[in-house]
Amino acid sequence: MFEAHRASPDGLADRTPPAGPDTGPRTTLHDDEKGCSMSDPTWISVLPPILAIGLAIWTRQVYLSLAGGLWLAWTILEGWNPAAGLAEAIEGTVAVFGDAGDARVIMFTLVIGALIATVQASGGVQGFVNMLEQRKWVDSAKRSQLLAWITGVVIFIESNITVLVAGTVARPLFDRYRCSREKLAYIIDSTSAPICILIPLNAWGAYNLQLLDGLGVENPLGVFVQSIAFNFYAFAAVTLTLLVILFGIDIGPMRKAEARAAEGEVLWPDATPMIDEEVLATEPDEGIPPRARNMILPIAGMVLFMPLALWITGDGDLRDGSGSTSVLWSVSFGLGVSWVLLRGQGIFTVDRLVRTALKGAGALVPLALILLLALALGDSIQELGTGEYVARVTAGSMPNFVYLPLIFLVSGGIAFATGTSWGTFAIMLPIAVPAAATLGLPLAPFVAASLAGGVFGDHCSPISDTTIISSMAAATDHVDHVRTQIPYALIGGAVATLCFALLGATI
């Protein structure tokens, strides 16, 4: 999710650990830290996410899967009363709009739909494709994939901005050169969050710096910067994606998807794309000449406005900025740039601009509904204490070299079950920080393991909002995206687990 509630420190004592190997700064806690109590969840708390994930894979119906998990969660919370569980599930869904951050996420999807439809109708997409081909920058399937990868790496302001820009830019080229949309979804999903988690001064960095500061860590920016070198999953995911592109490494379901696309079939016959194909038509409205600037300028405006929005919402400090507010403002700014541009060209009336925007927003109502259910499920899982339970049952006394891979895998399990990397950070950092202090070990690797695991689990989870939006940006079936991405995510996860074990053995 874009934002989560700030975590309270859990049982932190006032202490400074002894000096040790020079791998990073030690944990130093402020004097005013206070502990907080946690609920006592049981194994039953993992049943709702298991049901949601299982139903998604079995039925391919994301709405039904999320609704089923949500109902079960509230049924458990209501003492196994199914009727009361249904009533509370409905109320819990309505309550999502009571959280400003969650409401912004829903609004964001609708505004993005309006922007996509406007850029497409104005000839921006077609003009951009024509420009790339005329200059011979992109003239093959491999170059189309490289374009998506480079876009995902370069635009690191916010993960959902990244996937939307990369998807919009590359999708028509993928269709033209017969690359699967599943491959596009994988590329943009695997370069968005992994890159964003490595950058301290963006929405992701701001959020995690707030968490570290709230946990009493001295110099949270310095600790975060040092943790970057140990974020093995992020580096593995981005590197593996590049290798997949350069050497055509198609494994498992991805190989079948690529073979289908090579035959001219954009999607599987039973697939349901996350956005109306009508909105994605690359041909501009009749009588409108294709112009690349009608796409480049709105997207550039959206990307460049993001740090300004973080600065404004953070009262002059990017680290304190609101991620959800900044993303919504940035997308709205991009739409505004498009409107001003088109009115200046005299090709759209105000009435046509409004109708086009409403058409695009309407096309993304199904996505908004999925996000609404996913957010409601996340809230109910938080009420159950699923994350706390998973973290607790894996705790115990063990050798040092086990701690880092364990934190990574536990974070991955929590993110997979809850569908949120940000929520996972809020759960795991209050565990990892005092663990490093108690053991007298460097803090940066523990922070890195928590963050890397959150991104890893989020990549594998069908109920993750980032995964959902990646499916939308690539206009592919959501379950197909998850199925084709998981093998690569597991490879990256295995590499990261090994690296954390080796690191743990040396500190």
Secondary structure, DSSP 8 states (H G I E B T S, - for coil): ----------S--S-------SSS------TT----------GGGGHHHHHHHHHHHHH--HHHHHHHHHHHHHHHHTTS-HHHHHHHHHHHHHHGGGSHHHHHHHHHHHHHHHHHHHHHHTTHHHHHHHHHHHTTS--SHHHHHHHHHHHHHH--S-HHHHHHHHHHHHHHHHHHTT--HHHHHHHHHHHHHHHHTT-SSSHHHHHHHHHHHHTT-SSHHHHHHHHHTT-HHHHHHHHHHHHHHHHT---THHHHHHHHHHTT-SS-TT--BSS-GGGG-SS-STT----THHHHHHHHHHHHHHHHHHHHHTTT-GGG--HHHHHHHHHHHHHHHHHHHHHHHT---HHHHHHHHHHHHHHTHHHHHHHHHHHHHHHHHHHHTHHHHHHHHT-S---HHHHHHHHHHHHHHHHHHHS-HHHHHHHHHHHHHHHHHHHT--HHHHHHHHHHHHHHHHHH-TT-HHHHHHHHHHT-BHHHHHHHHHHHHHHHHHHHHHHHHHHHHH-
